[in-house]
C-alpha cells in the first residue's frame, strides 16, 4: 500500500480528456525483490488462447507471411498472416505454419508408389520438407509401404522415375496409442528423421519428425495448440465474399481469426462476426480496430473474443491526419480495456510501438499484448528482398492503406477497393535491416523483463491488478522531460547493437 500520495493513477492520467500516447508519460518505479528471469510474460490474446510473450505481428504484406509467423510462434508469440493474396495462398501460408512443428502429425502429406520424384520435389518446394510416407493407395490412412527422404532423391536426375523405385521400405515404426515421450525415445535411438505411427493392420495413423523433437528442446516457450502444432492467426476483411476465405482458413486449422478493418465499429463487421460465429462457434475472433468504449461494447456484444486497439498511431499510417478521426494510443488502450475487462476480453495494442519502453507502457495501461509492424519489418523473416540505398541495407515497408497496397487488394480494409478515387491513409517507405527475429525478439523480451523488474511486477496479471486497484502510478512528461529522458548533450554516439 502506498504511504505517500505520489504520482498519478491511470485514471487520473488518462481520463481528463487529453489524448496521450506512450511518449507522454512514465511508469513510476516500484520495489525490486526478484530477478528479471523470474518475470513471466505469458498472456491472453483472446478468450481462450494464451501465448508466452506479449508480441504479435501485424497482418501487413511487408510484415507477416509464414516465415514470420513460424519464427514468432517458436519464440512464444504469434503471427497474423495478411490477406493481400488469393484465398488459396493465404490458406497455404497458414498450413505451412501448422505443419512446421507438431508432436504427432495427424494428417501428414502422403504419396502413392506411383507418384514421381517430380511430385516429391514439388512438395519439398511448397512445404520445405521431403520426408514423405508412401501408402499403398496414396491415402492418408492407407497401408504404409515406404517412405521417401532427401537421401532417396539426392542423386536422382530422372524426375519422372516413380517413387516405388527409390523409396525406403525397411522402416522403423511405432504402434498406435504410443505416448509422445515413448515415441520421442524411439526417434532418439533410431537416429531416423521420421517415425510413422501405424495400427495393427499397418495403416498409417500419424507421423513424428526428429526436427520437431529438436525444436521442442530449442524453443521451450513455443506457442502451440493441443496437438503440438504452432499457433497462427490470419486476417480477413469484413466483406461478405471473405466468408469463403474464412472457410479455407478453418480448413487449414487457423487458431485465431483477425477481422482486419481500420474502423471496426461497423454494420459490416458486426454482421461478419455473427455469420462466422453461427457457422464456427468455437473459432476465436479478434475484432477491431476500435478506440472507444462504445466501439468495444458493440463488438463484444456480438461475440468478439479479443479486441485490436488503434486507429492511426502506426509509423506509416496517416489516418488521423487525413480522416480527422482516431484517438491517441495510450488513451485508446486504457479506455477500451476498462470496458473489455468486465467480460474477460483481452485487448491488443496495435500501433505506435517504437521501442521496448512503448511495449511496457502499452501493457501498463491495460494491453494484454502488442501488435507490431514497423518494429518487425526489415527482419530476415519479413516478406520482401533487401536492397541498398546510400550504402544502407533496407527492406520495403508499406502501410496497408497506401495506394500501392490498396491496388494489391487491401482496399477492402478501408471499404475502398471499388472506388475510382482512392484516398490514401498510409504511406510506403523503407526500414533498416534488423537481422533475424531469432535475435531481435529475445532482445525485446529481455528488455521487457528488466522493465517489469524496475516497476516491481513479476507478470502481466499482477501489473493489471495494480493498474485497476490504482496502486500502479504514472507521471506525465513535458516535452523537455521527454528530451532529457533520451540521449542528449553528446557530440555523437553509437546506438546499441541488438543482441550484443
C-alpha positions as CSV (number, residue, x, y, z in Angstrom):
1,X,0.0,0.0,0.0
2,X,1.3,3.5,-0.9
3,X,2.2,5.6,2.1
4,X,2.5,8.7,0.1
5,X,0.3,10.4,-2.5
6,X,3.0,10.3,-5.2
7,X,2.3,10.1,-8.9
8,X,-1.0,9.7,-10.8
9,X,-3.2,6.7,-11.2
10,X,-4.0,5.7,-14.8
11,X,-7.5,7.1,-14.3
12,X,-6.1,10.5,-13.2
13,X,-3.6,10.4,-16.1
14,X,-5.9,9.3,-18.9
15,X,-9.4,10.4,-18.1
16,X,-9.1,14.2,-18.3
17,X,-10.0,14.4,-22.0
18,X,-6.4,15.0,-23.2
19,X,-5.3,12.2,-25.5
20,X,-1.9,10.8,-24.5
21,X,0.4,8.4,-26.3
22,X,3.3,6.3,-24.9
23,X,5.9,9.1,-25.1
24,X,3.8,11.4,-22.9
25,X,4.2,9.5,-19.6
26,X,6.5,7.3,-17.5
27,X,5.6,4.5,-15.0
28,X,6.9,5.2,-11.6
29,X,9.4,2.6,-10.3
30,X,8.4,0.0,-7.6
31,X,10.2,-2.3,-5.2
32,X,12.6,-4.8,-6.5
33,X,12.8,-8.2,-4.8
34,X,13.2,-10.5,-7.8
35,X,15.4,-11.1,-10.8
36,X,14.5,-10.5,-14.5
37,X,14.4,-14.2,-15.1
38,X,11.6,-14.5,-12.5
39,X,9.3,-12.5,-14.7
40,X,6.6,-14.4,-16.7
41,X,5.2,-12.7,-19.8
42,X,2.5,-15.2,-20.5
43,X,-0.7,-13.5,-21.6
44,X,-4.1,-13.9,-23.2
45,X,-4.6,-12.9,-26.9
46,X,-8.2,-14.0,-27.0
47,X,-10.8,-15.5,-24.7
48,X,-9.2,-19.0,-24.8
49,X,-5.8,-18.5,-26.3
50,X,-2.6,-17.9,-24.4
51,X,0.9,-17.2,-25.6
52,X,4.2,-16.9,-23.7
53,X,5.3,-13.5,-24.8
54,X,3.1,-10.5,-25.5
55,X,4.1,-9.9,-29.1
56,X,2.0,-10.3,-32.3
57,X,3.0,-9.3,-35.8
58,X,0.7,-7.1,-37.8
59,X,-1.2,-8.6,-40.8
60,X,0.7,-6.4,-43.3
61,X,2.1,-7.7,-46.6
62,X,5.6,-6.4,-45.8
63,X,5.5,-7.9,-42.3
64,X,3.8,-11.3,-41.9
65,X,3.7,-14.4,-44.0
66,X,4.6,-18.0,-42.9
67,X,8.3,-17.3,-42.1
68,X,7.4,-14.5,-39.7
69,X,4.5,-16.5,-38.1
70,X,6.7,-19.6,-37.6
71,X,9.6,-17.6,-36.0
72,X,7.3,-15.7,-33.7
73,X,5.4,-18.8,-32.6
74,X,8.6,-20.7,-31.9
75,X,9.7,-17.7,-29.7
76,X,6.4,-17.6,-27.8
77,X,4.4,-15.0,-29.7
78,X,2.0,-15.2,-32.7
79,X,2.0,-14.0,-36.3
80,X,-1.1,-12.8,-38.1
81,X,-0.9,-13.6,-41.8
82,X,-2.2,-10.8,-44.1
83,X,-4.9,-11.4,-46.7
84,X,-3.5,-9.3,-49.5
85,X,-3.2,-12.5,-51.6
86,X,-5.5,-15.1,-53.1
87,X,-7.5,-17.3,-50.7
88,X,-5.6,-20.5,-51.7
89,X,-2.3,-18.9,-51.0
90,X,-3.3,-17.5,-47.6
91,X,-4.7,-20.9,-46.6
92,X,-1.4,-22.5,-47.7
93,X,0.6,-19.9,-45.6
94,X,-1.4,-21.0,-42.5
95,X,-0.9,-24.6,-43.4
96,X,2.9,-24.2,-43.6
97,X,2.9,-22.8,-40.1
98,X,0.7,-25.6,-38.7
99,X,2.8,-28.3,-40.4
100,X,6.1,-26.8,-39.3
101,X,6.2,-28.3,-35.9
102,X,4.0,-31.0,-34.4
103,X,4.1,-33.7,-31.8
104,X,2.1,-36.3,-33.8
105,X,1.3,-35.0,-37.3
106,X,-2.3,-36.4,-37.6
107,X,-2.7,-35.5,-41.3
108,X,0.7,-35.9,-42.9
109,X,1.2,-35.4,-46.6
110,X,1.4,-38.8,-48.3
111,X,2.1,-40.1,-51.8
112,X,1.4,-43.4,-53.6
113,X,4.2,-45.7,-55.0
114,X,3.2,-44.5,-58.5
115,X,3.8,-40.8,-57.8
116,X,7.1,-39.5,-59.3
117,X,10.2,-37.8,-57.9
118,X,8.8,-34.6,-59.5
119,X,5.9,-34.8,-57.1
120,X,8.2,-35.2,-54.2
121,X,10.2,-32.1,-55.3
122,X,7.0,-30.1,-55.7
123,X,6.0,-30.9,-52.1
124,X,9.6,-30.0,-50.9
125,X,9.3,-26.7,-52.8
126,X,5.9,-25.9,-51.3
127,X,6.4,-27.0,-47.7
128,X,10.1,-27.2,-47.2
129,X,10.4,-30.9,-46.4
130,X,10.7,-34.2,-48.3
131,X,10.3,-37.0,-45.7
132,X,7.0,-38.3,-47.2
133,X,5.2,-41.5,-46.2
134,X,4.2,-43.7,-49.1
135,X,0.9,-45.6,-48.7
136,X,-0.4,-48.4,-50.9
137,X,-3.2,-46.3,-52.4
138,X,-1.9,-42.8,-51.7
139,X,-4.4,-42.0,-49.0
140,X,-3.5,-40.5,-45.6
141,X,-4.7,-43.6,-43.7
142,X,-3.6,-46.2,-46.3
143,X,-1.3,-49.1,-45.7
144,X,2.2,-47.9,-45.2
145,X,4.7,-49.4,-47.7
146,X,7.6,-47.0,-47.6
147,X,9.0,-43.5,-47.1
148,X,10.9,-41.1,-49.3
149,X,13.6,-38.8,-47.8
150,X,16.2,-36.5,-49.1
151,X,18.7,-39.3,-49.2
152,X,16.5,-41.2,-51.6
153,X,16.3,-38.4,-54.2
154,X,19.6,-36.5,-53.8
155,X,21.3,-38.0,-56.8
156,X,18.3,-38.9,-58.9
157,X,18.3,-36.9,-62.1
158,X,15.2,-38.6,-63.7
159,X,12.3,-36.8,-62.1
160,X,9.8,-39.0,-63.9
161,X,11.0,-42.0,-62.0
162,X,8.3,-43.5,-59.8
163,X,8.5,-43.4,-56.1
164,X,8.4,-47.2,-55.6
165,X,11.7,-47.4,-57.4
166,X,13.6,-45.3,-54.9
167,X,11.7,-45.3,-51.6
168,X,13.0,-46.8,-48.4
169,X,11.0,-49.9,-47.4
170,X,12.8,-51.0,-44.3
171,X,11.0,-48.9,-41.8
172,X,11.1,-48.3,-38.1
173,X,7.5,-47.6,-36.9
174,X,5.6,-47.2,-33.6
175,X,2.2,-48.6,-32.7
176,X,-0.9,-46.6,-32.5
177,X,-1.5,-45.3,-29.0
178,X,2.1,-44.8,-28.1
179,X,2.9,-41.8,-25.8
180,X,4.7,-38.8,-27.1
181,X,7.6,-39.4,-24.7
182,X,8.0,-43.1,-25.8
183,X,7.8,-42.1,-29.5
184,X,10.5,-39.5,-28.8
185,X,12.7,-42.2,-27.3
186,X,12.3,-44.4,-30.4
187,X,13.3,-41.4,-32.6
188,X,16.3,-40.8,-30.5
189,X,17.5,-44.4,-30.6
190,X,16.7,-45.0,-34.2
191,X,18.6,-41.9,-35.5
192,X,15.9,-41.7,-38.2
193,X,14.3,-38.5,-39.4
194,X,10.7,-39.7,-39.4
195,X,8.7,-42.1,-37.3
196,X,5.4,-43.4,-38.8
197,X,2.7,-44.4,-36.3
198,X,0.7,-47.4,-37.6
199,X,-2.2,-49.5,-36.4
200,X,-2.3,-53.3,-36.2
201,X,-3.3,-53.6,-39.8
202,X,-0.4,-51.5,-41.0
203,X,-2.5,-48.4,-41.8
204,X,-0.7,-45.0,-41.3
205,X,-2.2,-43.1,-38.3
206,X,0.2,-40.3,-37.8
207,X,3.9,-39.2,-38.2
208,X,6.6,-37.8,-35.9
209,X,9.7,-35.9,-37.0
210,X,13.2,-35.7,-35.5
211,X,13.4,-32.0,-36.4
212,X,10.3,-31.4,-34.2
213,X,11.9,-33.1,-31.3
214,X,14.9,-30.8,-31.6
215,X,12.7,-27.7,-31.9
216,X,10.9,-28.7,-28.7
217,X,14.3,-28.5,-26.9
218,X,15.5,-25.3,-28.7
219,X,12.2,-23.4,-28.2
220,X,10.6,-24.2,-24.9
221,X,8.3,-21.2,-25.0
222,X,6.8,-22.0,-28.4
223,X,3.1,-21.2,-28.8
224,X,1.3,-24.4,-29.5
225,X,-2.2,-25.9,-29.9
226,X,-3.4,-29.0,-28.2
227,X,-1.9,-31.1,-31.0
228,X,1.5,-29.5,-30.5
229,X,1.2,-27.5,-33.7
230,X,2.4,-23.9,-33.8
231,X,-0.3,-21.3,-33.2
232,X,-1.1,-19.0,-36.1
233,X,-3.6,-16.2,-36.8
234,X,-4.8,-14.9,-40.1
235,X,-6.7,-11.8,-41.2
236,X,-9.9,-11.4,-43.3
237,X,-11.9,-8.4,-44.3
238,X,-15.4,-7.5,-43.4
239,X,-16.8,-8.2,-46.9
240,X,-19.3,-11.0,-47.3
241,X,-17.2,-12.5,-50.0
242,X,-14.5,-13.3,-47.4
243,X,-16.7,-16.0,-45.8
244,X,-15.1,-18.2,-48.5
245,X,-11.7,-17.1,-47.2
246,X,-12.8,-17.9,-43.6
247,X,-13.8,-21.4,-44.7
248,X,-10.4,-22.1,-46.3
249,X,-8.5,-20.8,-43.2
250,X,-10.6,-23.0,-40.9
251,X,-9.7,-26.0,-43.2
252,X,-6.1,-25.0,-42.7
253,X,-6.6,-25.1,-38.9
254,X,-6.1,-21.4,-38.2
255,X,-6.2,-20.7,-34.5
256,X,-7.3,-17.1,-34.4
257,X,-9.2,-15.1,-37.0
258,X,-8.4,-11.4,-37.1
259,X,-11.1,-9.2,-38.7
260,X,-8.9,-6.5,-40.3
261,X,-10.7,-3.2,-40.6
262,X,-9.3,0.3,-40.0
263,X,-12.5,1.4,-38.3
264,X,-14.0,-1.7,-36.8
265,X,-17.3,-0.4,-35.4
266,X,-19.5,-1.0,-38.5
267,X,-22.5,-3.0,-39.5
268,X,-20.2,-4.9,-41.9
269,X,-18.0,-6.2,-39.1
270,X,-20.9,-6.9,-36.8
271,X,-22.6,-9.0,-39.4
272,X,-19.3,-10.7,-40.3
273,X,-18.8,-11.7,-36.7
274,X,-22.3,-13.0,-36.4
275,X,-22.0,-15.1,-39.6
276,X,-18.7,-16.6,-38.6
277,X,-19.9,-17.4,-35.0
278,X,-23.0,-19.0,-36.4
279,X,-21.0,-21.3,-38.6
280,X,-17.9,-21.8,-36.4
281,X,-18.9,-21.1,-32.8
282,X,-15.6,-22.2,-31.4
283,X,-13.4,-20.2,-33.7
284,X,-11.6,-17.4,-31.8
285,X,-12.1,-13.9,-33.3
286,X,-10.1,-10.8,-32.8
287,X,-12.2,-7.9,-33.8
288,X,-11.3,-4.2,-34.5
289,X,-9.8,-1.8,-34.8
290,X,-11.5,0.2,-32.1
291,X,-10.5,3.0,-29.8
292,X,-13.6,3.8,-27.7
293,X,-15.8,2.1,-25.1
294,X,-18.8,2.3,-27.4
295,X,-16.9,0.5,-30.2
296,X,-15.6,-2.1,-27.8
297,X,-19.1,-2.7,-26.5
298,X,-20.6,-3.1,-29.9
299,X,-18.1,-5.8,-31.0
300,X,-18.0,-7.7,-27.7
301,X,-21.8,-8.0,-27.7
302,X,-21.8,-9.9,-30.9
303,X,-19.1,-12.4,-29.9
304,X,-15.6,-10.8,-30.3
305,X,-13.1,-12.9,-28.3
306,X,-10.5,-10.1,-28.2
307,X,-10.1,-6.5,-29.4
308,X,-7.5,-4.9,-31.5
309,X,-6.9,-1.3,-30.4
310,X,-5.6,1.5,-32.5
311,X,-6.7,4.0,-35.2
312,X,-3.8,6.0,-36.7
313,X,-0.8,5.5,-34.4
314,X,1.3,3.4,-36.8
315,X,4.5,4.8,-38.3
316,X,3.2,4.5,-41.8
317,X,-0.4,5.5,-41.0
318,X,-1.8,8.9,-41.8
319,X,-5.5,8.2,-40.8
320,X,-5.6,10.8,-38.1
321,X,-4.3,13.5,-40.4
322,X,-6.3,12.5,-43.4
323,X,-9.6,11.5,-41.8
324,X,-9.6,13.7,-38.7
325,X,-10.6,10.6,-36.7
326,X,-8.9,8.3,-34.3
327,X,-7.5,8.5,-30.8
328,X,-4.2,8.9,-29.1
329,X,-3.0,5.3,-28.5
330,X,-2.4,5.1,-24.7
331,X,-5.8,6.7,-24.1
332,X,-7.4,4.3,-26.6
333,X,-5.9,1.2,-25.0
334,X,-6.8,2.3,-21.4
335,X,-10.4,3.2,-22.2
336,X,-11.1,0.1,-24.3
337,X,-9.5,-2.1,-21.7
338,X,-11.7,-0.7,-18.9
339,X,-14.8,-1.9,-20.8
340,X,-13.4,-5.2,-22.1
341,X,-12.2,-6.1,-18.6
342,X,-15.8,-6.6,-17.4
343,X,-16.1,-9.5,-19.9
344,X,-12.7,-11.0,-19.6
345,X,-11.8,-9.9,-23.1
346,X,-8.1,-9.1,-23.8
347,X,-7.1,-6.0,-25.7
348,X,-4.2,-5.9,-28.1
349,X,-2.4,-2.6,-28.5
350,X,-1.9,-2.2,-32.3
351,X,0.5,0.5,-33.5
352,X,2.8,3.2,-32.1
353,X,5.4,0.8,-30.7
354,X,8.9,2.1,-31.4
355,X,10.9,0.5,-28.6
356,X,10.9,-1.7,-25.5
357,X,9.5,1.1,-23.3
358,X,6.5,1.5,-25.5
359,X,5.7,-2.2,-25.2
360,X,5.7,-2.0,-21.4
361,X,3.7,1.2,-21.3
362,X,1.1,-0.4,-23.6
363,X,0.8,-3.3,-21.2
364,X,0.7,-1.0,-18.2
365,X,-2.4,0.8,-19.4
366,X,-4.4,-2.4,-19.9
367,X,-3.0,-4.1,-23.0
368,X,-2.5,-7.8,-22.9
369,X,-0.1,-7.8,-25.8
370,X,1.2,-5.5,-28.5
371,X,0.8,-5.9,-32.3
372,X,3.8,-4.5,-34.2
373,X,4.5,-3.7,-37.8
374,X,7.5,-1.3,-38.3
375,X,9.5,-2.8,-35.4
376,X,9.3,-6.3,-37.1
377,X,9.6,-5.1,-40.7
378,X,13.1,-5.2,-42.0
379,X,13.9,-8.5,-40.3
380,X,15.1,-11.5,-42.3
381,X,11.7,-13.3,-41.7
382,X,9.6,-10.4,-43.1
383,X,8.5,-10.7,-46.7
384,X,10.5,-8.9,-49.4
385,X,14.1,-8.6,-50.6
386,X,16.8,-6.4,-49.1
387,X,18.2,-3.6,-51.1
388,X,20.9,-0.9,-50.6
389,X,20.4,2.8,-50.6
390,X,23.4,5.1,-50.0
391,X,25.2,2.1,-48.6
392,X,22.5,1.2,-46.1
393,X,20.7,-2.2,-46.2
394,X,16.9,-1.8,-46.2
395,X,13.6,-3.5,-46.8
396,X,10.4,-2.1,-48.2
397,X,7.7,-1.3,-45.7
398,X,4.3,0.0,-46.6
399,X,1.0,0.8,-44.9
400,X,-2.0,-1.3,-45.9
401,X,-3.7,1.9,-46.7
402,X,-1.0,3.1,-49.0
403,X,-2.1,3.4,-52.7
404,X,0.3,0.6,-53.6
405,X,-1.2,-1.8,-51.1
406,X,-4.8,-0.9,-51.8
407,X,-4.2,-1.6,-55.5
408,X,-3.0,-5.1,-54.5
409,X,-6.2,-5.8,-52.6
410,X,-6.0,-4.2,-49.1
411,X,-8.6,-1.6,-50.1
412,X,-11.2,-4.0,-48.6
413,X,-9.8,-2.9,-45.2
414,X,-10.8,0.6,-45.9
415,X,-14.0,0.0,-48.0
416,X,-12.1,1.4,-50.9
417,X,-11.4,-1.4,-53.4
418,X,-14.2,-0.4,-55.8
419,X,-13.6,3.3,-55.6
420,X,-12.3,5.1,-58.7
421,X,-10.6,7.7,-56.5
422,X,-8.7,6.2,-53.6
423,X,-7.7,8.4,-50.6
424,X,-4.5,7.0,-49.0
425,X,-4.5,6.6,-45.2
426,X,-0.9,5.2,-45.3
427,X,2.4,5.6,-47.0
428,X,5.1,3.4,-48.4
429,X,8.7,3.6,-47.3
430,X,11.7,1.5,-46.1
431,X,13.2,0.3,-42.9
432,X,16.6,-0.7,-41.7
433,X,17.8,-4.3,-41.7
434,X,17.2,-5.6,-38.2
435,X,18.7,-9.0,-38.7
436,X,16.8,-12.1,-37.6
437,X,13.7,-12.4,-35.5
438,X,15.5,-15.1,-33.5
439,X,18.0,-12.4,-32.3
440,X,15.7,-9.4,-32.2
441,X,12.7,-10.8,-30.3
442,X,14.7,-12.3,-27.4
443,X,16.4,-8.9,-27.1
444,X,13.0,-7.2,-26.8
445,X,11.8,-9.8,-24.3
446,X,14.8,-9.4,-22.1
447,X,14.3,-5.7,-22.1
448,X,10.6,-6.1,-21.1
449,X,11.6,-8.3,-18.2
450,X,14.1,-5.8,-16.9
451,X,11.4,-3.1,-17.2
452,X,9.0,-5.2,-15.2
453,X,11.7,-5.6,-12.5
454,X,12.1,-1.8,-12.3
455,X,8.4,-1.2,-11.9
456,X,8.1,-4.1,-9.4
457,X,5.8,-6.7,-11.1
458,X,6.5,-10.3,-11.9
459,X,3.8,-10.8,-14.5
460,X,1.2,-9.1,-16.7
461,X,-1.7,-10.2,-14.4
462,X,-0.3,-8.6,-11.3
463,X,0.6,-5.5,-13.4
464,X,-3.1,-5.2,-14.5
465,X,-4.3,-5.8,-10.9
466,X,-2.2,-2.9,-9.7
467,X,-3.5,-0.8,-12.6
468,X,-7.1,-1.3,-11.7
469,X,-6.5,-1.2,-7.9
470,X,-4.8,2.2,-8.5
471,X,-1.5,1.1,-7.0
472,X,0.4,1.5,-10.3
473,X,1.5,5.1,-10.6
474,X,2.4,7.2,-13.6
475,X,3.7,10.7,-14.3
476,X,3.1,12.9,-17.3
477,X,6.2,14.1,-19.2
478,X,6.7,17.6,-20.6
479,X,8.4,17.9,-24.0
480,X,11.6,19.0,-22.1
481,X,11.3,15.9,-19.9
482,X,11.0,13.7,-23.0
483,X,14.1,15.2,-24.5
484,X,16.0,14.8,-21.2
485,X,14.9,11.2,-20.9
486,X,16.6,10.3,-24.2
487,X,20.1,10.7,-25.5
488,X,21.2,14.3,-25.3
489,X,24.2,16.7,-24.8
490,X,26.6,14.5,-26.8
491,X,28.6,15.4,-29.9
492,X,28.0,11.9,-31.3
493,X,27.0,8.4,-30.0
494,X,26.6,4.9,-31.2
495,X,23.3,3.1,-30.9
496,X,23.4,-0.3,-29.0
497,X,23.5,-3.3,-31.4
498,X,20.6,-5.6,-30.9
499,X,21.8,-8.9,-29.4
500,X,25.2,-7.7,-28.3
